[in-house]
Amino acid sequence: MTKNVIAMMNHVAAHVANNMSLIENLKQYAKENHVPIIMDAGLSFLLENIKKYQVKTILEIGTAIGYSAINMALAGANVVTIERDEKMYQEALKNIKEAGLEDKIKVLFIDAKEAFLLVENMEFDMLFIDAAKASYQKFFDLYIPLLKKNGIVICDNLAFHGLAEKNANLDNCSRNLRAMIRKLNNFKDYLKSNENFSTNFFEIGDGMSVSIKKS
Ligand SMILES: C[S@@+](CC[C@H](N)C(=O)[O-])C[C@H]1O[C@@H](n2cnc3c(N)ncnc32)[C@H](O)[C@@H]1O
């Protein structure tokens, strides 16, 4: 093996090791600061689907600190991700820079309900919805026109910690929480009845769905 090849392999190994420790640090930061990020099982499922459907371009709704976006970019995808909270946005920019992924991830600081004009000329292989649960249907309806043929939509937190499952006891939940859960359940029914998509639900992580655009 030539010196150049060995140097390149060392460089790649150092890059992978740096990113692994960055990912662990992000998880730790999220835990300490109560930032809701995707669960390990959910993330593995997301990455499996990126591979399975050969996803190259992703629109993510809900960046938080950039944890899922960084993982999806490390899996090879180009990601546009939308975040409305300034502290989260700044934290995400810092983490993406540290990961050396500024050319793979673009973060938009805006409410996703208002962001369509910023992305309307783009096309995506995948839409990943992971923001305010009460607005899932709005996000879905707004952004599916940007999905390519056979594109997929993945949604997280559809079980909402068990509260959005059948027969969940909501007696101790506030009125606002009950309203949010009702909207999330309506959205699941909407997905089931949407004839333009074929949707499967998975008891993985906090409940996930994969919807494949039919044409
Ligand atoms: C569950 S966290 C996202 C976690 C992230 N996808 C991950 O797994 O690393 C949800 C994020 O969505 C943001 N969010 C909620 N509603 C939003 C909206 N309407 N537009 C943009 N961001 C929103 C919140 O500020 C929060 O940071």
The ligand as an SDF file (V2000), in Angstrom:
LIG
                    3D

 27 29  0  0  0  0  0  0  0  0999 V2000
  -38.6830   16.7220   17.8720 C   0  0  0  0  0  0  0  0  0  0  0  0
  -37.7270   18.1500   17.5600 S   0  0  0  0  0  0  0  0  0  0  0  0
  -36.8280   17.7190   16.1250 C   0  0  0  0  0  0  0  0  0  0  0  0
  -35.7900   16.6820   16.3970 C   0  0  0  0  0  0  0  0  0  0  0  0
  -34.8580   16.4260   15.2440 C   0  0  0  0  0  0  0  0  0  0  0  0
  -35.5720   16.0800   14.0350 N   0  0  0  0  0  0  0  0  0  0  0  0
  -33.9240   15.2800   15.6020 C   0  0  0  0  0  0  0  0  0  0  0  0
  -34.3940   14.1280   15.6670 O   0  0  0  0  0  0  0  0  0  0  0  0
  -32.7420   15.5350   15.8500 O   0  0  0  0  0  0  0  0  0  0  0  0
  -38.9210   19.2510   16.9220 C   0  0  0  0  0  0  0  0  0  0  0  0
  -38.3480   20.6050   16.5050 C   0  0  0  0  0  0  0  0  0  0  0  0
  -39.2860   21.1840   15.6070 O   0  0  0  0  0  0  0  0  0  0  0  0
  -39.3280   22.5700   15.8380 C   0  0  0  0  0  0  0  0  0  0  0  0
  -40.6250   23.0210   15.3270 N   0  0  0  0  0  0  0  0  0  0  0  0
  -41.8610   22.7830   15.8550 C   0  0  0  0  0  0  0  0  0  0  0  0
  -42.8140   23.3170   15.0830 N   0  0  0  0  0  0  0  0  0  0  0  0
  -42.1760   23.9260   14.0450 C   0  0  0  0  0  0  0  0  0  0  0  0
  -42.6190   24.6800   12.9280 C   0  0  0  0  0  0  0  0  0  0  0  0
  -43.9230   24.9530   12.7340 N   0  0  0  0  0  0  0  0  0  0  0  0
  -41.6980   25.1390   12.0650 N   0  0  0  0  0  0  0  0  0  0  0  0
  -40.3690   24.9040   12.2550 C   0  0  0  0  0  0  0  0  0  0  0  0
  -39.8920   24.2090   13.3150 N   0  0  0  0  0  0  0  0  0  0  0  0
  -40.7840   23.7300   14.1890 C   0  0  0  0  0  0  0  0  0  0  0  0
  -39.1580   22.7150   17.3350 C   0  0  0  0  0  0  0  0  0  0  0  0
  -38.6730   24.0080   17.6560 O   0  0  0  0  0  0  0  0  0  0  0  0
  -38.1640   21.6040   17.6490 C   0  0  0  0  0  0  0  0  0  0  0  0
  -36.8480   22.0800   17.6600 O   0  0  0  0  0  0  0  0  0  0  0  0
  1  2  1  0
  2  3  1  0
  2 10  1  0
  3  4  1  0
  4  5  1  0
  5  6  1  0
  5  7  1  0
  7  8  2  0
  7  9  1  0
 10 11  1  0
 11 12  1  0
 11 26  1  0
 12 13  1  0
 13 14  1  0
 13 24  1  0
 14 15  1  0
 14 23  1  0
 15 16  2  0
 16 17  1  0
 17 18  1  0
 17 23  2  0
 18 19  1  0
 18 20  2  0
 20 21  1  0
 21 22  2  0
 22 23  1  0
 24 25  1  0
 24 26  1  0
 26 27  1  0
M  CHG  2   2   1   9  -1
M  END
$$$$
